Amino acid sequence: MRNILIVLGVILGIAVFAMKSGILENSTTKIATKEKENEIIMNNKNVREIYFAGGCFWGTEHFFQQIRGVVGTEVGYANGNKENPTYEQVISHTTGFAETVKVKYDPEQVDLKLLIDLYFKTIDPTSLNKQGNDRGDQYRTGIYSTDKETEAIVKEEVQKLAKNYKKPILVETIPLKNFYKAEDYHQDYLDKNPGGYCHIEPGLFEMAKNANPLPKKSTYQKQDKKVLKEKLTAEQYKVTQENQTEMPFKNEYWDETREGIYVDITTGEPLFISTDKFEAGCGWPSFSKPITKKLIDEKMDKSNGMTRVEVRSKTGDAHLGHVFNDGPADKGGLRYCINSAALKFIPKAEMKEKGYGEYISLLDKK
């Protein structure tokens, strides 16, 4: 009997061990899977890097961490003359390194130009090797890039910002030569030590949080075709949904000369303004440009034996017309030839009442 119990105990023990091993293996697998998912997400993002030297890197890192669109930061030492320097070697003023923050950002969420502009608010760009109470060449200012395109943007933006200062700008705008990660205790320092020293005024952290807010959700939405069929006239539906073209000189707005705004007939979203409208002699409303290119899509159109560029509204996906390069040279040389049936005209006197008041300033003739 005792032998049977021993055998049963061994079997039970093996079973428990196997079960626990399975749980542990599953748990480990889940963690590994999650890490892999995060890696895939990061790799799929159009993440770019830029390096900012702005005095003590504790505060500079914490500042950039507040900005929406910054997806990662790391403090380290840049553009020196030694491999894998220690903090003690950097502060000895013999290695040529600058305390620098590697900033990873998603350009679809935050513009590099905004990051540069915000960075300038945290430094005195006319000061040599000195920011706040910190002194030494490791505290010099600089923006270091890893590709020619980024370097060109940096140089251009710094030159623009330099016009706001009477003294010469001393911010380095050069390629990144090298970068070594700083010791672990320097990483996320102000998160771990909220009362720690920082040369950046605390109010700027709050400013950084609010500097790149989420875009407002558009109030304009694409409509279902069934809804549009009931809402639109037969011609408006054929033009916007079936890519038809109305008759020239026999449409509503070809000779409209009043001040106002032209909106997508399917969504109400503003597309063109009267100050960009001109008489082209073609019999359809013609504009030199849309309010912004973000509002439209341009697609190659080879229908009817012709090669043209079709213009569609981005939100409503409505056919608007075509764009040609025979417009007035002094207005950019383009002619957006648009069907009246795809538009609704709102006179200037009615714009505020109908919710387009913020666009009235666009009608000011220059």
Solvent accessible surface area in square Angstrom, and as a share of the most:
residue,aa,sasa,rsa
1,M,167,0.74
2,R,187,0.68
3,N,111,0.57
4,I,102,0.52
5,L,102,0.51
6,I,94,0.48
7,V,83,0.48
8,L,101,0.50
9,G,41,0.39
10,V,85,0.49
11,I,100,0.51
12,L,117,0.58
13,G,39,0.37
14,I,109,0.56
15,A,53,0.41
16,V,56,0.32
17,F,147,0.61
18,A,59,0.46
19,M,118,0.53
20,K,127,0.54
21,S,41,0.27
22,G,27,0.26
23,I,104,0.53
24,L,122,0.61
25,E,115,0.52
26,N,88,0.45
27,S,47,0.30
28,T,80,0.46
29,T,75,0.43
30,K,145,0.62
31,I,104,0.53
32,A,53,0.41
33,T,64,0.37
34,K,116,0.49
35,E,109,0.49
36,K,110,0.47
37,E,78,0.35
38,N,76,0.39
39,E,89,0.40
40,I,83,0.42
41,I,98,0.50
42,M,71,0.31
43,N,106,0.54
44,N,120,0.61
45,K,77,0.32
46,N,70,0.36
47,V,41,0.23
48,R,105,0.38
49,E,59,0.27
50,I,0,0.00
51,Y,10,0.04
52,F,0,0.00
53,A,0,0.00
54,G,1,0.01
55,G,0,0.00
56,C,10,0.06
57,F,2,0.01
58,W,47,0.16
59,G,0,0.00
60,T,2,0.01
61,E,2,0.01
62,H,37,0.17
63,F,0,0.00
64,F,1,0.00
65,Q,57,0.25
66,Q,35,0.16
67,I,4,0.02
68,R,66,0.24
69,G,5,0.05
70,V,22,0.13
71,V,47,0.27
72,G,23,0.22
73,T,33,0.19
74,E,43,0.19
75,V,0,0.00
76,G,0,0.00
77,Y,0,0.00
78,A,0,0.00
79,N,16,0.08
80,G,3,0.02
81,N,111,0.57
82,K,83,0.35
83,E,133,0.60
84,N,111,0.57
85,P,10,0.06
86,T,58,0.34
87,Y,49,0.18
88,E,113,0.51
89,Q,63,0.28
90,V,2,0.01
91,I,66,0.33
92,S,55,0.36
93,H,100,0.45
94,T,100,0.58
95,T,6,0.04
96,G,27,0.26
97,F,1,0.01
98,A,0,0.00
99,E,4,0.02
100,T,0,0.00
101,V,0,0.00
102,K,36,0.15
103,V,0,0.00
104,K,62,0.26
105,Y,5,0.02
106,D,10,0.05
107,P,37,0.23
108,E,144,0.65
109,Q,62,0.27
110,V,3,0.02
111,D,78,0.41
112,L,12,0.06
113,K,87,0.37
114,L,48,0.24
115,L,0,0.00
116,I,0,0.00
117,D,49,0.25
118,L,4,0.02
119,Y,0,0.00
120,F,10,0.04
121,K,103,0.44
122,T,11,0.07
123,I,19,0.10
124,D,68,0.35
125,P,2,0.01
126,T,27,0.16
127,S,13,0.09
128,L,126,0.63
129,N,46,0.24
130,K,79,0.34
131,Q,6,0.03
132,G,49,0.47
133,N,121,0.62
134,D,22,0.11
135,R,138,0.50
136,G,16,0.15
137,D,40,0.21
138,Q,6,0.03
139,Y,23,0.09
140,R,36,0.13
141,T,3,0.02
142,G,0,0.00
143,I,1,0.00
144,Y,0,0.00
145,S,3,0.02
146,T,78,0.45
147,D,66,0.34
148,K,162,0.69
149,E,116,0.52
150,T,12,0.07
151,E,24,0.11
152,A,60,0.46
153,I,48,0.24
154,V,2,0.01
155,K,77,0.33
156,E,86,0.39
157,E,19,0.09
158,V,12,0.07
159,Q,121,0.54
160,K,99,0.42
161,L,28,0.14
162,A,31,0.24
163,K,170,0.72
164,N,113,0.58
165,Y,76,0.29
166,K,212,0.90
167,K,138,0.59
168,P,105,0.66
169,I,37,0.19
170,L,74,0.37
171,V,12,0.07
172,E,55,0.25
173,T,22,0.13
174,I,73,0.37
175,P,74,0.46
176,L,37,0.18
177,K,139,0.59
178,N,35,0.18
179,F,36,0.15
180,Y,49,0.19
181,K,112,0.47
182,A,4,0.03
183,E,54,0.24
184,D,106,0.55
185,Y,115,0.44
186,H,2,0.01
187,Q,22,0.10
188,D,58,0.30
189,Y,42,0.16
190,L,14,0.07
191,D,82,0.42
192,K,113,0.48
193,N,59,0.30
194,P,118,0.74
195,G,82,0.79
196,G,23,0.22
197,Y,83,0.32
198,C,32,0.19
199,H,32,0.14
200,I,5,0.03
201,E,103,0.46
202,P,100,0.63
203,G,37,0.35
204,L,38,0.19
205,F,29,0.12
206,E,97,0.43
207,M,55,0.25
208,A,0,0.00
209,K,106,0.45
210,N,98,0.50
211,A,30,0.23
212,N,19,0.10
213,P,95,0.60
214,L,132,0.66
215,P,105,0.66
216,K,197,0.84
217,K,174,0.74
218,S,55,0.35
219,T,119,0.69
220,Y,49,0.19
221,Q,92,0.41
222,K,118,0.50
223,Q,60,0.27
224,D,85,0.44
225,K,108,0.46
226,K,164,0.70
227,V,70,0.40
228,L,4,0.02
229,K,132,0.56
230,E,155,0.69
231,K,114,0.48
232,L,15,0.08
233,T,79,0.46
234,A,77,0.60
235,E,90,0.41
236,Q,35,0.16
237,Y,25,0.09
238,K,105,0.45
239,V,1,0.01
240,T,0,0.00
241,Q,25,0.11
242,E,85,0.38
243,N,77,0.40
244,Q,91,0.40
245,T,81,0.47
246,E,8,0.04
247,M,121,0.54
248,P,43,0.27
249,F,101,0.42
250,K,163,0.69
251,N,21,0.11
252,E,124,0.55
253,Y,18,0.07
254,W,67,0.24
255,D,80,0.41
256,E,27,0.12
257,T,128,0.75
258,R,134,0.49
259,E,68,0.31
260,G,0,0.00
261,I,0,0.00
262,Y,0,0.00
263,V,2,0.01
264,D,1,0.01
265,I,26,0.13
266,T,1,0.01
267,T,21,0.12
268,G,18,0.18
269,E,18,0.08
270,P,1,0.01
271,L,0,0.00
272,F,0,0.00
273,I,13,0.07
274,S,18,0.11
275,T,36,0.21
276,D,14,0.07
277,K,34,0.15
278,F,34,0.14
279,E,119,0.53
280,A,42,0.32
281,G,52,0.50
282,C,30,0.18
283,G,2,0.02
284,W,55,0.19
285,P,0,0.00
286,S,1,0.01
287,F,0,0.00
288,S,6,0.04
289,K,105,0.44
290,P,4,0.02
291,I,41,0.21
292,T,52,0.30
293,K,115,0.49
294,K,163,0.69
295,L,28,0.14
296,I,8,0.04
297,D,45,0.23
298,E,71,0.32
299,K,98,0.42
300,M,123,0.55
301,D,22,0.11
302,K,148,0.63
303,S,52,0.34
304,N,125,0.64
305,G,82,0.79
306,M,92,0.41
307,T,94,0.55
308,R,44,0.16
309,V,47,0.27
310,E,14,0.06
311,V,0,0.00
312,R,27,0.10
313,S,1,0.01
314,K,100,0.43
315,T,41,0.24
316,G,5,0.04
317,D,54,0.28
318,A,0,0.00
319,H,3,0.01
320,L,0,0.00
321,G,2,0.02
322,H,14,0.06
323,V,15,0.09
324,F,63,0.26
325,N,132,0.68
326,D,90,0.47
327,G,14,0.14
328,P,40,0.25
329,A,95,0.74
330,D,130,0.67
331,K,87,0.37
332,G,64,0.62
333,G,17,0.17
334,L,62,0.31
335,R,33,0.12
336,Y,1,0.00
337,C,14,0.08
338,I,1,0.00
339,N,5,0.03
340,S,4,0.03
341,A,9,0.07
342,A,0,0.00
343,L,3,0.02
344,K,93,0.39
345,F,14,0.06
346,I,4,0.02
347,P,22,0.14
348,K,74,0.32
349,A,98,0.76
350,E,61,0.28
351,M,0,0.00
352,K,157,0.67
353,E,148,0.66
354,K,95,0.40
355,G,55,0.53
356,Y,21,0.08
357,G,28,0.27
358,E,143,0.64
359,Y,48,0.18
360,I,51,0.26
361,S,75,0.48
362,L,75,0.37
363,L,2,0.01
364,D,93,0.48
365,K,161,0.68
366,K,245,1.04
